[in-house]
Amino acid sequence: MQDIVYDDLFSRTFGYLTGNRILLTRDRALAALRLIEEILITDTPDPLEQVVLELPRRLDLADNPVPPVCPPLRRGSIGFGRN
């Protein structure tokens, strides 16, 4: 069972980076691996949560503003009321 947790931790960490379009350089990959190693050594109860909390600080990732869910609404007409 633990093998699944470890594999999931590794794939989700790097999936987080690539999913957020963060350029995965050699230094960032090594920093992520070091973080995973430190978290596994300390044997934290929820290693994935620790990675998610610590990874942006370790990699000095800028806070990306969340894009709007939908474009702003504009009043308009598609012509249904015309004869």
VMD Tcl script that builds the backbone (N, CA, C; Angstrom):
set m [mol new atoms 249]
animate dup $m
set s [atomselect $m all]
$s set {name element resname resid chain x y z} {
  {N N MET 1 A 0.816 -1.193 0.000}
  {CA C MET 1 A 0.000 0.000 0.000}
  {C C MET 1 A 0.865 1.264 0.000}
  {N N GLN 2 A 1.957 1.254 0.758}
  {CA C GLN 2 A 2.834 2.425 0.820}
  {C C GLN 2 A 3.461 2.742 -0.536}
  {N N ASP 3 A 3.703 1.715 -1.362}
  {CA C ASP 3 A 4.278 1.967 -2.683}
  {C C ASP 3 A 3.383 2.868 -3.507}
  {N N ILE 4 A 2.083 2.693 -3.393}
  {CA C ILE 4 A 1.132 3.513 -4.130}
  {C C ILE 4 A 1.211 4.958 -3.645}
  {N N VAL 5 A 1.319 5.167 -2.351}
  {CA C VAL 5 A 1.416 6.513 -1.790}
  {C C VAL 5 A 2.676 7.200 -2.297}
  {N N TYR 6 A 3.785 6.496 -2.335}
  {CA C TYR 6 A 5.041 7.092 -2.767}
  {C C TYR 6 A 5.010 7.420 -4.258}
  {N N ASP 7 A 4.472 6.522 -5.056}
  {CA C ASP 7 A 4.361 6.776 -6.485}
  {C C ASP 7 A 3.429 7.953 -6.740}
  {N N ASP 8 A 2.335 8.000 -6.013}
  {CA C ASP 8 A 1.371 9.087 -6.155}
  {C C ASP 8 A 2.010 10.415 -5.750}
  {N N LEU 9 A 2.796 10.424 -4.710}
  {CA C LEU 9 A 3.472 11.631 -4.252}
  {C C LEU 9 A 4.410 12.166 -5.331}
  {N N PHE 10 A 5.182 11.291 -5.926}
  {CA C PHE 10 A 6.130 11.693 -6.963}
  {C C PHE 10 A 5.399 12.220 -8.194}
  {N N SER 11 A 4.414 11.474 -8.686}
  {CA C SER 11 A 3.728 11.878 -9.913}
  {C C SER 11 A 2.900 13.141 -9.712}
  {N N ARG 12 A 2.290 13.288 -8.553}
  {CA C ARG 12 A 1.492 14.500 -8.308}
  {C C ARG 12 A 2.366 15.734 -8.129}
  {N N THR 13 A 3.525 15.572 -7.548}
  {CA C THR 13 A 4.429 16.710 -7.393}
  {C C THR 13 A 4.845 17.252 -8.745}
  {N N PHE 14 A 5.294 16.364 -9.619}
  {CA C PHE 14 A 5.728 16.823 -10.935}
  {C C PHE 14 A 4.539 17.160 -11.834}
  {N N GLY 15 A 3.409 16.539 -11.597}
  {CA C GLY 15 A 2.194 16.910 -12.315}
  {C C GLY 15 A 1.739 18.313 -11.936}
  {N N TYR 16 A 1.906 18.669 -10.670}
  {CA C TYR 16 A 1.577 20.010 -10.199}
  {C C TYR 16 A 2.422 21.046 -10.933}
  {N N LEU 17 A 3.700 20.752 -11.064}
  {CA C LEU 17 A 4.593 21.696 -11.731}
  {C C LEU 17 A 4.266 21.839 -13.211}
  {N N THR 18 A 4.114 20.729 -13.892}
  {CA C THR 18 A 3.818 20.809 -15.324}
  {C C THR 18 A 2.408 21.310 -15.590}
  {N N GLY 19 A 1.472 20.983 -14.719}
  {CA C GLY 19 A 0.096 21.452 -14.882}
  {C C GLY 19 A -0.044 22.949 -14.703}
  {N N ASN 20 A 0.839 23.544 -13.930}
  {CA C ASN 20 A 0.835 24.992 -13.735}
  {C C ASN 20 A 1.774 25.701 -14.707}
  {N N ARG 21 A 2.212 24.968 -15.707}
  {CA C ARG 21 A 3.090 25.507 -16.761}
  {C C ARG 21 A 4.360 26.133 -16.191}
  {N N ILE 22 A 4.911 25.467 -15.193}
  {CA C ILE 22 A 6.168 25.913 -14.605}
  {C C ILE 22 A 7.291 25.213 -15.356}
  {N N LEU 23 A 8.204 26.011 -15.863}
  {CA C LEU 23 A 9.322 25.456 -16.613}
  {C C LEU 23 A 10.142 24.566 -15.685}
  {N N LEU 24 A 10.220 23.300 -16.021}
  {CA C LEU 24 A 10.899 22.334 -15.162}
  {C C LEU 24 A 12.368 22.255 -15.551}
  {N N THR 25 A 13.156 23.077 -14.894}
  {CA C THR 25 A 14.594 23.084 -15.130}
  {C C THR 25 A 15.254 22.014 -14.253}
  {N N ARG 26 A 16.516 21.809 -14.478}
  {CA C ARG 26 A 17.267 20.833 -13.692}
  {C C ARG 26 A 17.244 21.210 -12.215}
  {N N ASP 27 A 17.462 22.487 -11.914}
  {CA C ASP 27 A 17.501 22.935 -10.522}
  {C C ASP 27 A 16.140 22.775 -9.840}
  {N N ARG 28 A 15.065 23.079 -10.559}
  {CA C ARG 28 A 13.734 22.924 -9.964}
  {C C ARG 28 A 13.392 21.455 -9.741}
  {N N ALA 29 A 13.786 20.608 -10.676}
  {CA C ALA 29 A 13.530 19.178 -10.512}
  {C C ALA 29 A 14.294 18.636 -9.305}
  {N N LEU 30 A 15.537 19.056 -9.153}
  {CA C LEU 30 A 16.332 18.613 -8.009}
  {C C LEU 30 A 15.770 19.146 -6.694}
  {N N ALA 31 A 15.297 20.389 -6.695}
  {CA C ALA 31 A 14.700 20.957 -5.486}
  {C C ALA 31 A 13.432 20.199 -5.112}
  {N N ALA 32 A 12.627 19.835 -6.096}
  {CA C ALA 32 A 11.403 19.071 -5.825}
  {C C ALA 32 A 11.755 17.687 -5.274}
  {N N LEU 33 A 12.764 17.049 -5.836}
  {CA C LEU 33 A 13.188 15.737 -5.336}
  {C C LEU 33 A 13.721 15.830 -3.908}
  {N N ARG 34 A 14.486 16.886 -3.622}
  {CA C ARG 34 A 14.994 17.074 -2.257}
  {C C ARG 34 A 13.849 17.271 -1.268}
  {N N LEU 35 A 12.848 18.036 -1.692}
  {CA C LEU 35 A 11.687 18.261 -0.822}
  {C C LEU 35 A 10.961 16.953 -0.540}
  {N N ILE 36 A 10.741 16.158 -1.576}
  {CA C ILE 36 A 10.089 14.858 -1.383}
  {C C ILE 36 A 10.908 13.995 -0.429}
  {N N GLU 37 A 12.214 13.995 -0.620}
  {CA C GLU 37 A 13.087 13.199 0.252}
  {C C GLU 37 A 12.987 13.663 1.705}
  {N N GLU 38 A 13.039 14.973 1.931}
  {CA C GLU 38 A 12.955 15.494 3.303}
  {C C GLU 38 A 11.625 15.131 3.954}
  {N N ILE 39 A 10.553 15.227 3.193}
  {CA C ILE 39 A 9.233 14.913 3.748}
  {C C ILE 39 A 9.119 13.430 4.065}
  {N N LEU 40 A 9.678 12.576 3.224}
  {CA C LEU 40 A 9.626 11.138 3.494}
  {C C LEU 40 A 10.520 10.758 4.675}
  {N N ILE 41 A 11.633 11.453 4.836}
  {CA C ILE 41 A 12.518 11.169 5.972}
  {C C ILE 41 A 11.842 11.542 7.285}
  {N N THR 42 A 11.129 12.673 7.312}
  {CA C THR 42 A 10.465 13.103 8.549}
  {C C THR 42 A 9.209 12.291 8.836}
  {N N ASP 43 A 8.750 11.508 7.859}
  {CA C ASP 43 A 7.608 10.615 8.040}
  {C C ASP 43 A 6.353 11.368 8.494}
  {N N THR 44 A 6.027 12.438 7.755}
  {CA C THR 44 A 4.819 13.207 8.065}
  {C C THR 44 A 3.584 12.391 7.715}
  {N N PRO 45 A 2.489 12.600 8.435}
  {CA C PRO 45 A 1.278 11.804 8.209}
  {C C PRO 45 A 0.657 12.019 6.826}
  {N N ASP 46 A 0.702 13.242 6.305}
  {CA C ASP 46 A 0.133 13.519 4.987}
  {C C ASP 46 A 1.210 14.164 4.117}
  {N N PRO 47 A 2.042 13.351 3.484}
  {CA C PRO 47 A 3.174 13.913 2.734}
  {C C PRO 47 A 2.745 14.765 1.545}
  {N N LEU 48 A 1.650 14.423 0.888}
  {CA C LEU 48 A 1.211 15.195 -0.272}
  {C C LEU 48 A 0.820 16.616 0.132}
  {N N GLU 49 A 0.141 16.754 1.254}
  {CA C GLU 49 A -0.242 18.088 1.730}
  {C C GLU 49 A 0.999 18.918 2.037}
  {N N GLN 50 A 2.003 18.300 2.643}
  {CA C GLN 50 A 3.249 19.009 2.941}
  {C C GLN 50 A 3.942 19.477 1.671}
  {N N VAL 51 A 3.951 18.633 0.642}
  {CA C VAL 51 A 4.577 19.016 -0.617}
  {C C VAL 51 A 3.857 20.214 -1.227}
  {N N VAL 52 A 2.540 20.171 -1.248}
  {CA C VAL 52 A 1.760 21.261 -1.841}
  {C C VAL 52 A 1.993 22.570 -1.090}
  {N N LEU 53 A 2.119 22.502 0.224}
  {CA C LEU 53 A 2.349 23.709 1.004}
  {C C LEU 53 A 3.765 24.254 0.848}
  {N N GLU 54 A 4.727 23.374 0.778}
  {CA C GLU 54 A 6.125 23.785 0.795}
  {C C GLU 54 A 6.703 24.058 -0.599}
  {N N LEU 55 A 6.204 23.416 -1.618}
  {CA C LEU 55 A 6.794 23.513 -2.959}
  {C C LEU 55 A 6.853 24.939 -3.500}
  {N N PRO 56 A 5.789 25.736 -3.426}
  {CA C PRO 56 A 5.908 27.110 -3.943}
  {C C PRO 56 A 6.967 27.938 -3.221}
  {N N ARG 57 A 7.144 27.705 -1.933}
  {CA C ARG 57 A 8.178 28.447 -1.190}
  {C C ARG 57 A 9.570 28.009 -1.599}
  {N N ARG 58 A 9.749 26.714 -1.778}
  {CA C ARG 58 A 11.066 26.193 -2.125}
  {C C ARG 58 A 11.514 26.625 -3.516}
  {N N LEU 59 A 10.582 26.702 -4.437}
  {CA C LEU 59 A 10.929 27.019 -5.818}
  {C C LEU 59 A 10.764 28.494 -6.142}
  {N N ASP 60 A 10.428 29.297 -5.154}
  {CA C ASP 60 A 10.208 30.736 -5.354}
  {C C ASP 60 A 9.272 30.988 -6.531}
  {N N LEU 61 A 8.129 30.332 -6.492}
  {CA C LEU 61 A 7.147 30.499 -7.549}
  {C C LEU 61 A 6.333 31.748 -7.284}
  {N N ALA 62 A 6.177 32.558 -8.303}
  {CA C ALA 62 A 5.374 33.774 -8.163}
  {C C ALA 62 A 3.914 33.378 -8.016}
  {N N ASP 63 A 3.191 34.157 -7.244}
  {CA C ASP 63 A 1.760 33.919 -7.104}
  {C C ASP 63 A 1.075 34.339 -8.392}
  {N N ASN 64 A 0.559 33.365 -9.104}
  {CA C ASN 64 A -0.166 33.657 -10.329}
  {C C ASN 64 A -1.595 34.012 -9.968}
  {N N PRO 65 A -2.074 35.150 -10.463}
  {CA C PRO 65 A -3.465 35.478 -10.169}
  {C C PRO 65 A -4.400 34.480 -10.843}
  {N N VAL 66 A -5.460 34.156 -10.166}
  {CA C VAL 66 A -6.428 33.215 -10.714}
  {C C VAL 66 A -7.221 33.927 -11.804}
  {N N PRO 67 A -7.292 33.342 -12.990}
  {CA C PRO 67 A -8.041 33.997 -14.056}
  {C C PRO 67 A -9.526 34.003 -13.745}
  {N N PRO 68 A -10.276 34.945 -14.342}
  {CA C PRO 68 A -11.720 34.968 -14.086}
  {C C PRO 68 A -12.380 33.702 -14.616}
  {N N VAL 69 A -13.428 33.289 -13.931}
  {CA C VAL 69 A -14.113 32.053 -14.303}
  {C C VAL 69 A -14.795 32.201 -15.662}
  {N N CYS 70 A -15.324 33.375 -15.911}
  {CA C CYS 70 A -15.965 33.632 -17.202}
  {C C CYS 70 A -15.676 35.071 -17.598}
  {N N PRO 71 A -15.804 35.393 -18.879}
  {CA C PRO 71 A -15.561 36.779 -19.277}
  {C C PRO 71 A -16.648 37.690 -18.703}
  {N N PRO 72 A -16.387 38.980 -18.609}
  {CA C PRO 72 A -17.404 39.885 -18.076}
  {C C PRO 72 A -18.642 39.910 -18.974}
  {N N LEU 73 A -19.792 40.027 -18.346}
  {CA C LEU 73 A -21.039 40.065 -19.099}
  {C C LEU 73 A -21.229 41.440 -19.725}
  {N N ARG 74 A -21.667 41.463 -20.956}
  {CA C ARG 74 A -21.954 42.700 -21.659}
  {C C ARG 74 A -23.375 42.614 -22.187}
  {N N ARG 75 A -24.105 43.677 -22.026}
  {CA C ARG 75 A -25.473 43.701 -22.532}
  {C C ARG 75 A -25.426 43.705 -24.054}
  {N N GLY 76 A -26.249 42.890 -24.644}
  {CA C GLY 76 A -26.289 42.813 -26.100}
  {C C GLY 76 A -27.582 42.193 -26.565}
  {N N SER 77 A -27.747 42.132 -27.848}
  {CA C SER 77 A -28.957 41.568 -28.417}
  {C C SER 77 A -28.565 40.748 -29.637}
  {N N ILE 78 A -29.270 39.639 -29.821}
  {CA C ILE 78 A -29.039 38.845 -31.021}
  {C C ILE 78 A -30.177 38.996 -32.015}
  {N N GLY 79 A -31.061 39.972 -31.762}
  {CA C GLY 79 A -32.086 40.318 -32.742}
  {C C GLY 79 A -33.378 39.550 -32.696}
  {N N PHE 80 A -33.738 38.926 -31.593}
  {CA C PHE 80 A -34.991 38.171 -31.528}
  {C C PHE 80 A -36.218 39.082 -31.542}
  {N N GLY 81 A -36.105 40.322 -31.090}
  {CA C GLY 81 A -37.268 41.217 -30.988}
  {C C GLY 81 A -37.605 41.930 -32.285}
  {N N ARG 82 A -36.778 41.818 -33.292}
  {CA C ARG 82 A -37.019 42.526 -34.556}
  {C C ARG 82 A -37.993 41.770 -35.447}
  {N N ASN 83 A -38.765 42.539 -36.262}
  {CA C ASN 83 A -39.683 41.930 -37.243}
  {C C ASN 83 A -38.998 41.707 -38.554}
}
mol reanalyze $m
mol bondsrecalc $m
mol representation Tube
mol addrep $m
